Amino acid sequence: MALNLRITEEQDRRLAELARSQGVSKNEAAVRAIEETWARRGHEAAVRGLARAAVERYGPLLDRLAK
């Protein structure tokens, strides 16, 4: 599948710098950035879910301990 990515000159410079620092093509650097961002968002969502569950389970106890 082909994709044309429209980015500014500054973004292109940043992508080129990122690619050079990783020793990969600009295409590979962009793919890695997408995958890393996707994975991080998934991790953050999982952490939010665990935190919500902990508050539901231990919230009343924490409230009593805080007094």
Sequence and secondary structure as in RCSB ss.txt:
>XXXX:A:sequence
MALNLRITEEQDRRLAELARSQGVSKNEAAVRAIEETWARRGHEAAVRGLARAAVERYGPLLDRLAK
>XXXX:A:secstr
        HHHHHHHHHHHHHHTS HHHHHHHHHHHHHHHHHHHHHHHHHHHHHHHHHHHHHHHHH 
